Amino acid sequence: MNSKIKISILGLAAIAMTSCSKDFLDREPFDKLVPNTYFTTEADLQLYSNSFYQQFIPSGLAIVQADEMGEYTSKNNSPKFIAGNFSAVDQGSWSWTKLRNINYFLSKYNNPSIPEEARNHYAGVARFYRAMFYFDMVKEFGDVPWYSKPLSTDDKELLYKGRDPRHAVMDSVLADLNFAVANIRDKKDNTSSMITKWVALGMKSRICLFEGTYRKYHTELKLASTADKWLTEAMNSAKEVVDSKQYSLHNTGNPNQDYRTIFTSENPVSTEIMWANVYNNALKRWHEITWKFNSATFGARWGLNKQFVNTYLNTDGSRFTDKAGYDELLFVEEMKGRDPRLAQTVRGLGYKRSDGSAAPANFGYTFTGYHIMKFSLDDKRLDGVTEGYNSITMLRFGEVLLNYAEAAAELGKLSGDAGLWDQTIGALRKRAGVDPKQPVDLDKYLQQIYFPEISDKYLMEVRRERGIELVYEGLRYDDLMRWKKGQLLEMPWKGIYVPGMDQEMDLDGNGTADVSFVTKTPSSPKQGVSYFVVDGKAAKLTEGTKGHIIWRADENRKFEDRKYLRPISNADLVVNPDLGQNPGW
């Protein structure tokens, strides 16, 4: 094929990526712009389908930063959606450009001159991305219009139709996923950048778990009777990945490093990472994650909250919250003997940068004292430049194990199945260096603070493990939405325990002072000590002059039931009033 034609195709894809809400109404139909001589070889199908990756893959920072919407995160301030007067005017218009590009491909790919196996493979890739597109739309808006073909300006009835019901759209999503699983090639991709059958199965387990639990806990949808169907699909998809033995947990026998290695490696750890946004130092394809998490101005000073940190077990498998006085231990004490993933997620005892310098939690970069480092690289130079080169996971085997365990627990199949426990939750804890024993009783702390509606001790442990294992991988907000736990976003942003004002505290266990909580910064600050100003407004201590730091005490975070769905934007309703508005907006 003429190289100029190929370049023009890529150019059109790039233009399409910048388009916005139903903008195809303002331009020529896509099929009139592409020569009929295209889509005649497998190479053409591959070239076009590669553009889907460019359109759909979020930046590394966007993947990680998505968890700022989770309840376990503190930051400069809450998003307007949680603590503000958010309305349909604030909601951005939705875009259909990516869907049009997919549907255009699916209307053109089936050329008999191309081998059927190749046609079906690339159609599977396209339908995988269509499933991803609609999954994201349903998560945000519930009912949405379903389109399975590219539309032209003449398709007035379809362009301005109302929304299709959630259950019908998700049935179509499942059909796309099943086609993808059946037809995408199954050769493992060690670059972790291509869509394979295994990636499709892994994403199917995620999507089906979401939909099954959403239907179960959101009884207002009146779809609870169909929840088990979706949970069974999730369990079976995850099991197929497990049984294939294509992937395994990254485990070199070093629990103090193995977990974090997954998130700081330049080349994806392909034994476990199934799909990643791949960055590369040699090619100068970089991200800004390290800078964002280690800057008082460029980042939002993210940190974990104490309530969540309390959920990490001790290495012997016992509950930290069963220890007397657990909530008033100083930071150096609460970090001892804990699940090693904690010290690979936030800066803990003895953490050093690559130059060997001590690096305790920096209150210039976090408000709670639980300074996130999971995806940050240890080189100080990267604290001020956009040159992060570690690849960012989008799907990994660890999540598939969690999907498997949760779907099984929701179906009542994890309790009493020692083999399934050992294969999933037990395996994750064993890799982490935590005793993988099964639960003896229900964790009352988790029940009181997080999940009062849960009485199954196995399901409770799955939820604990999911939070810890997947923290800051961009999945927490979705988990809260599907569990109908949005009210947890109203939780206070609680930090480390402070024994008193104007006292110097050691945060990394090396015997030197690192932080002091004060009403105003001293005129002669001590070198190496950060001074956190407790102003009694945004920052308070729970007991006045001592206690836990509470950040953004001046905010009124509110999560009403209407927020489980986003509003349809005013702009979209003006264009098409038949869309209707979501309840409460």
C-alpha positions in Angstrom: 0.0 0.0 0.0 1.2 3.6 -0.8 3.0 4.9 2.3 1.4 8.3 1.9 -2.1 6.7 2.2 -0.9 4.9 5.4 0.4 8.2 6.9 -3.0 9.9 6.1 -4.8 7.1 7.9 -2.8 7.7 11.0 -3.3 11.4 10.7 -7.0 11.0 10.6 -6.8 8.8 13.7 -4.8 11.5 15.5 -7.4 14.2 14.4 -10.2 12.0 15.7 -8.5 11.7 19.1 -8.9 15.4 19.6 -12.5 15.6 18.7 -15.3 16.1 21.2 -19.0 15.5 21.7 -20.7 14.2 18.6 -18.3 16.4 16.6 -18.6 14.0 13.6 -21.8 15.9 12.8 -19.6 18.8 11.7 -17.4 17.0 9.2 -17.5 14.5 6.4 -18.4 10.9 7.3 -15.2 9.1 8.1 -15.7 6.5 5.3 -15.6 9.2 2.7 -12.1 10.2 3.8 -10.5 6.8 3.7 -9.7 5.3 0.3 -11.4 2.1 -0.7 -8.0 0.6 -1.3 -7.5 0.4 2.5 -8.4 -2.7 4.6 -7.1 -5.1 2.0 -4.2 -6.7 4.0 -3.6 -7.9 7.5 -1.0 -5.1 7.8 -3.8 -2.6 7.2 -5.9 -4.1 10.0 -2.9 -4.1 12.3 -2.0 -0.5 11.5 -5.6 0.8 12.1 -6.1 -1.2 15.3 -2.8 0.2 16.7 -4.5 3.6 16.8 -7.0 2.2 19.4 -4.1 1.8 21.9 -3.1 5.4 21.4 -6.7 6.6 21.9 -7.7 4.5 24.9 -4.6 4.2 27.1 -4.5 6.8 29.9 -1.2 8.4 30.9 0.8 6.8 33.6 0.0 9.6 36.0 -3.8 9.4 35.2 -3.8 5.7 36.1 -2.2 6.4 39.5 -3.9 9.7 40.2 -7.3 8.2 39.7 -7.1 6.9 43.3 -7.2 10.5 44.6 -11.0 9.9 44.4 -10.7 7.0 46.9 -11.6 7.3 50.5 -8.1 6.3 51.6 -6.5 9.4 50.1 -5.8 12.9 51.5 -4.7 15.7 49.2 -4.7 19.5 49.0 -8.5 19.5 48.9 -11.4 17.3 47.8 -12.6 17.5 44.2 -15.7 19.6 43.6 -17.7 16.5 42.9 -17.4 15.5 46.6 -17.1 18.8 48.4 -18.7 21.5 46.3 -21.8 22.6 44.4 -21.4 20.2 41.5 -24.1 20.3 38.8 -24.8 19.3 35.3 -23.2 22.5 34.2 -19.9 21.3 35.6 -20.1 17.9 33.9 -18.1 17.8 30.6 -19.8 16.7 27.4 -19.3 13.1 26.5 -17.4 12.1 23.4 -18.2 9.4 20.9 -15.2 9.8 18.6 -13.4 6.7 19.8 -16.5 4.6 19.4 -17.0 5.9 15.9 -13.4 4.9 14.9 -14.0 1.4 16.3 -17.4 1.0 14.6 -15.9 2.3 11.3 -13.2 -0.4 11.5 -15.8 -3.1 12.2 -17.8 -2.0 9.2 -14.7 -2.3 6.9 -12.4 -5.0 8.2 -14.1 -8.1 6.9 -12.4 -8.3 3.5 -12.4 -11.9 2.2 -8.9 -11.4 0.7 -7.5 -11.3 4.3 -7.3 -14.7 6.1 -10.3 -15.3 8.3 -8.2 -15.9 11.4 -6.5 -12.5 11.1 -9.8 -10.8 10.4 -11.3 -12.3 13.5 -8.3 -11.4 15.7 -8.4 -7.7 14.8 -12.2 -7.6 15.0 -11.7 -9.1 18.5 -9.3 -6.3 19.4 -11.8 -3.7 18.2 -14.6 -5.2 20.1 -12.4 -5.4 23.2 -11.9 -1.7 23.0 -15.6 -1.1 22.3 -16.4 -3.0 25.5 -13.9 -0.9 27.4 -15.5 2.3 25.9 -19.0 1.3 27.0 -17.9 0.0 30.4 -16.5 3.4 31.2 -19.7 5.1 29.9 -22.0 2.9 32.0 -19.9 3.4 35.1 -20.3 7.1 34.8 -23.8 7.5 33.4 -25.8 4.2 33.7 -28.1 4.1 30.7 -26.4 5.3 27.5 -27.2 5.1 23.8 -25.7 1.9 22.2 -24.3 2.3 18.7 -22.9 -0.7 16.8 -22.2 1.0 13.5 -20.7 4.3 12.4 -23.3 7.0 11.9 -23.4 9.7 9.3 -25.1 13.1 9.4 -28.1 11.5 7.7 -28.8 9.1 10.6 -31.0 11.6 12.5 -33.1 9.1 14.3 -30.2 7.3 15.7 -28.1 10.3 16.5 -30.9 11.9 18.6 -32.3 8.8 20.1 -32.7 8.3 23.9 -30.6 6.2 26.1 -30.6 2.4 26.1 -31.1 0.6 29.4 -28.0 -0.4 31.4 -28.8 -4.1 31.3 -29.1 -4.1 27.4 -25.9 -2.1 27.0 -24.0 -4.4 29.4 -25.3 -7.5 27.6 -23.7 -6.1 24.4 -20.5 -5.4 26.3 -20.4 -9.0 27.5 -21.0 -10.2 23.9 -18.1 -8.1 22.7 -15.9 -9.5 25.5 -16.8 -13.0 24.6 -16.0 -12.5 21.0 -12.7 -10.9 22.0 -11.8 -13.9 24.2 -12.8 -16.4 21.5 -10.9 -14.7 18.6 -7.9 -12.7 19.9 -4.7 -14.6 19.6 -3.5 -16.3 22.8 0.2 -15.9 22.4 1.6 -14.3 25.6 3.0 -10.8 25.0 6.1 -10.3 27.1 6.1 -6.6 26.4 2.8 -6.3 28.2 1.7 -3.8 25.6 -0.6 -5.8 23.3 -4.1 -7.1 23.7 -4.1 -10.9 23.9 -6.7 -13.4 24.8 -5.4 -13.3 28.4 -5.7 -9.6 28.7 -9.3 -9.9 27.4 -10.1 -12.5 29.9 -8.5 -10.5 32.7 -10.5 -7.4 31.8 -13.6 -9.5 31.4 -13.1 -10.7 35.1 -12.8 -7.0 36.1 -15.9 -5.8 34.2 -18.1 -8.8 35.2 -17.1 -8.4 38.8 -18.0 -4.7 38.7 -21.4 -5.4 37.1 -22.3 -8.3 39.3 -21.5 -6.6 42.6 -23.1 -3.3 41.3 -26.3 -5.1 40.6 -26.2 -7.0 43.9 -25.7 -3.9 46.1 -27.6 -1.3 44.1 -31.0 -2.9 44.7 -32.7 0.2 43.3 -31.8 -1.0 39.8 -34.0 -4.1 40.4 -31.3 -6.2 38.7 -30.1 -8.2 41.7 -31.6 -11.4 40.4 -29.1 -11.3 37.5 -26.0 -10.5 39.7 -24.9 -14.1 40.1 -24.7 -14.5 36.3 -22.2 -11.8 36.1 -20.3 -13.0 39.2 -20.1 -16.4 37.7 -18.7 -15.0 34.4 -16.1 -13.0 36.5 -15.0 -16.1 38.4 -14.8 -18.3 35.4 -12.8 -15.7 33.4 -10.3 -15.3 36.2 -10.1 -19.0 36.7 -9.2 -19.5 33.0 -6.3 -17.1 33.3 -5.1 -18.9 36.4 -5.5 -22.3 34.9 -3.6 -21.2 31.8 -0.4 -20.8 33.9 0.7 -18.0 31.5 1.2 -15.7 34.5 2.3 -15.9 38.1 3.0 -13.6 41.0 6.4 -12.0 40.9 8.1 -13.7 43.8 11.9 -14.0 44.2 11.6 -14.8 47.9 12.3 -11.2 49.0 9.1 -9.9 50.5 10.7 -6.5 51.3 11.2 -5.8 47.7 9.2 -8.0 45.4 5.9 -6.1 45.6 7.4 -2.6 44.9 9.6 -4.0 42.1 6.4 -4.5 40.0 5.8 -0.8 40.1 9.2 0.7 39.7 10.6 -1.5 36.9 11.3 0.1 33.5 10.4 -3.1 31.6 7.1 -4.6 32.8 7.6 -7.6 35.0 5.9 -9.8 32.4 5.5 -12.8 34.7 2.8 -10.8 36.4 2.0 -7.7 34.4 -0.5 -8.5 31.7 -1.1 -5.0 30.3 0.8 -1.8 31.0 1.4 1.7 29.8 5.1 1.2 28.9 7.6 3.9 29.4 11.2 3.8 28.3 14.3 5.8 29.2 16.2 5.1 26.0 13.3 6.3 23.9 12.7 9.2 26.3 9.2 8.2 26.8 8.7 9.5 30.3 6.0 10.4 32.9 5.9 12.8 35.9 4.7 10.5 38.7 7.8 10.8 40.9 7.7 14.5 40.6 4.0 14.7 41.4 4.4 12.6 44.6 7.5 14.5 45.8 6.6 18.1 45.3 4.8 20.6 47.4 3.6 22.6 44.4 3.5 20.4 41.3 1.6 17.7 43.1 -1.4 17.7 45.4 0.5 16.3 48.4 -1.3 12.9 48.4 -1.1 10.6 51.4 -2.9 7.6 52.8 -5.3 8.0 55.7 -4.8 6.4 59.1 -8.1 4.4 58.9 -6.8 2.6 55.9 -3.3 2.1 57.2 -4.8 0.3 60.2 -6.1 -2.4 57.9 -2.6 -3.7 57.1 -2.0 -7.0 59.1 1.0 -7.9 61.1 3.5 -10.2 59.4 2.3 -13.1 61.5 -1.2 -12.7 60.0 -2.7 -11.2 63.2 -4.7 -8.0 63.1 -2.9 -4.7 63.9 -6.2 -3.4 65.3 -6.4 -6.2 67.9 -3.3 -4.7 69.6 -4.1 -2.6 72.7 -3.7 1.1 72.1 -3.1 0.5 68.3 -4.5 3.8 67.3 -2.2 5.9 69.5 1.1 4.3 68.7 3.8 6.6 67.4 4.6 6.2 63.7 7.9 4.4 64.3 6.0 1.8 66.5 3.0 1.3 64.2 5.3 0.5 61.3 7.1 -2.3 63.1 6.2 -5.9 62.3 3.6 -5.0 59.7 2.7 -6.4 56.3 5.9 -5.5 54.2 3.7 -4.0 51.5 3.0 -1.0 53.8 6.7 0.0 53.8 6.7 -0.4 50.0 3.6 1.8 49.6 4.5 4.6 52.0 7.8 5.8 53.3 8.6 3.8 56.4 11.4 2.8 58.7 14.9 3.1 57.2 13.8 4.2 53.7 16.6 5.8 51.7 16.9 7.4 48.3 19.2 6.0 45.7 22.1 8.1 46.9 21.8 6.5 50.4 20.3 9.6 52.1 17.6 9.1 54.7 14.1 9.9 53.4 11.4 9.9 56.1 7.8 10.9 55.3 8.0 14.5 54.2 5.2 16.7 55.5 6.0 19.2 52.8 4.7 16.5 50.3 1.9 14.9 52.4 -0.5 16.0 55.0 -1.1 12.8 57.0 2.5 11.4 57.4 1.8 8.4 55.1 3.8 9.6 52.2 3.0 7.5 49.1 6.0 6.0 47.3 4.6 2.9 45.5 5.2 4.2 42.0 7.9 6.8 42.8 11.5 6.1 41.8 14.2 6.6 44.4 16.4 9.0 42.3 16.1 12.5 43.9 16.7 14.1 40.5 13.4 12.8 39.3 11.6 14.9 42.0 11.7 17.9 39.8 11.6 16.6 36.2 9.3 14.7 33.9 11.6 11.8 33.4 10.0 8.9 35.2 10.7 5.7 33.2 8.9 3.0 35.2 6.1 1.3 33.3 2.7 1.7 34.9 0.5 -1.4 35.2 -3.1 -1.4 33.9 -3.9 -5.1 34.5 -1.9 -7.7 36.4 -2.2 -11.2 37.6 -2.5 -10.1 41.2 -5.8 -8.3 40.4 -7.1 -11.4 38.5 -6.5 -13.4 41.7 -8.5 -10.9 43.7 -11.3 -10.8 41.1 -11.4 -14.6 41.3 -11.5 -14.6 45.1 -14.1 -11.9 45.4 -16.5 -13.4 42.8 -16.2 -16.7 44.5 -16.8 -15.2 47.9 -19.9 -13.3 46.7 -21.2 -16.6 45.3 -20.5 -18.3 48.6 -17.8 -20.5 47.2 -14.7 -19.3 49.0 -15.7 -20.3 52.5 -14.4 -23.7 53.3 -12.4 -24.0 50.1 -8.9 -24.1 51.4 -7.4 -24.7 47.9 -9.1 -21.6 46.4 -8.0 -19.5 49.4 -4.4 -20.7 49.1 -4.5 -20.0 45.3 -5.7 -16.4 45.7 -5.6 -14.5 49.0 -3.1 -16.9 50.5 -0.8 -16.6 47.5 -0.8 -12.8 47.6 -0.1 -12.7 51.4 2.6 -15.3 51.0 4.4 -13.3 48.4 4.0 -10.3 50.6 5.6 -12.0 53.6 2.4 -12.3 55.6 1.2 -15.5 57.2 -1.4 -16.8 54.6 -3.7 -18.5 57.2 -7.4 -18.3 56.7 -9.5 -16.0 59.0 -10.8 -17.4 62.3 -13.4 -14.8 62.8 -14.8 -11.5 61.4 -12.6 -8.4 61.7 -14.7 -6.1 63.9 -12.5 -3.0 62.9 -13.3 -3.5 59.2 -16.9 -4.1 60.0 -17.2 -1.0 62.2 -15.2 1.5 60.1 -15.8 0.2 56.6 -18.3 -2.5 55.9 -21.0 -2.9 58.6 -23.2 -4.8 56.2 -20.7 -7.6 55.7 -20.9 -10.6 58.0 -18.9 -13.2 55.9 -15.4 -13.3 57.3 -14.0 -14.5 53.9 -15.5 -11.7 51.9 -14.3 -9.2 54.5 -10.7 -10.5 54.1 -11.0 -10.3 50.3 -12.0 -6.6 50.6 -9.1 -6.0 53.0 -6.7 -7.7 50.6 -8.0 -5.9 47.5 -7.5 -2.5 49.1 -3.9 -3.2 50.2 -2.7 -5.1 47.1 -4.2 -2.6 44.6 -3.7 0.7 46.4 -3.1 3.5 44.0 -3.6 1.5 40.9 -6.7 3.5 40.0 -9.4 1.0 41.0 -10.6 2.2 44.4 -13.3 4.6 43.4 -14.8 2.0 41.1 -14.8 -0.4 44.0 -16.6 2.0 46.3 -19.2 2.7 43.6 -20.0 -1.0 42.9 -20.1 -1.8 46.6 -22.4 1.1 47.2 -20.0 2.6 49.7 -19.8 6.2 48.4 -20.5 7.4 52.0 -16.9 6.4 52.9 -15.8 9.4 50.9 -17.1 11.5 53.8 -14.5 10.0 56.1 -12.2 12.4 57.9 -8.7 12.6 56.5 -6.9 11.3 59.6 -3.1 11.2 59.9 -0.4 9.9 62.3 -0.7 10.2 66.0 0.9 13.4 67.5 1.8 13.1 71.2 2.0 16.9 71.6 2.5 20.3 70.0 6.1 21.6 69.6 7.6 18.2 70.1 10.1 16.8 67.6 9.2 13.4 66.1 11.4 10.8 64.5 9.6 9.2 61.5 12.1 6.7 60.1 13.6 5.3 63.3 17.1 6.6 62.9 17.0 8.7 66.1 16.9 12.1 64.5 14.0 14.6 64.4 12.0 14.8 61.3 8.8 16.8 62.0 7.3 19.0 64.6 3.7 20.2 64.9 3.4 23.9 65.7 1.0 26.8 65.7 3.5 28.8 63.7 6.8 28.2 62.0 9.7 29.1 64.4 11.9 32.0 63.5 15.0 29.7 63.7 13.9 26.4 62.3 16.1 23.4 63.0 17.8 21.9 59.9 16.2 18.7 58.7 12.9 19.2 60.6 9.7 19.9 58.8 7.2 22.2 60.7 3.5 21.4 60.2 1.3 24.3 61.1 -1.8 23.3 63.0 -4.1 26.3 62.3 -7.2 25.0 63.9 -9.1 25.3 60.6 -7.9 23.2 57.8 -5.5 21.3 60.1 -6.5 20.2 63.6 -5.5 17.6 66.2 -8.2 15.4 67.5 -7.6 16.2 71.1 -6.7 19.9 70.8 -2.9 19.9 71.6 -2.4 16.2 70.8 -4.0 13.4 68.9 -4.3 12.5 65.2 -3.8 15.2 62.7 -7.0 15.8 60.7 -6.4 17.5 57.4 -9.1 19.6 55.7 -11.3 19.7 58.8 -12.9 22.7 57.2 -14.4 20.8 54.3 -17.9 19.5 54.1 -17.6 16.3 52.1 -20.9 14.9 51.0 -21.8 11.9 48.9 -25.5 11.6 48.2 -26.9 8.6 46.4 -27.3 10.6 43.2 -23.5 10.7 42.9 -23.3 7.0 42.1 -23.9 8.3 38.5 -22.7 11.4 36.9 -25.2 13.9 35.5 -25.8 14.2 31.8 -24.2 17.5 30.9 -26.3 20.5 30.1 -24.5 20.8 26.8 -25.6 17.3 25.8 -29.1 17.8 26.9 -29.4 20.9 24.8 -28.3 18.9 21.7 -30.5 16.0 22.6 -33.3 16.5 25.2 -34.4 12.8 24.7 -31.3 11.7 26.7 -33.0 12.7 29.9 -31.3 13.4 33.2 -30.1 11.0 35.8 -32.1 10.8 39.1 -31.4 13.7 41.5 -29.5 15.9 39.1 
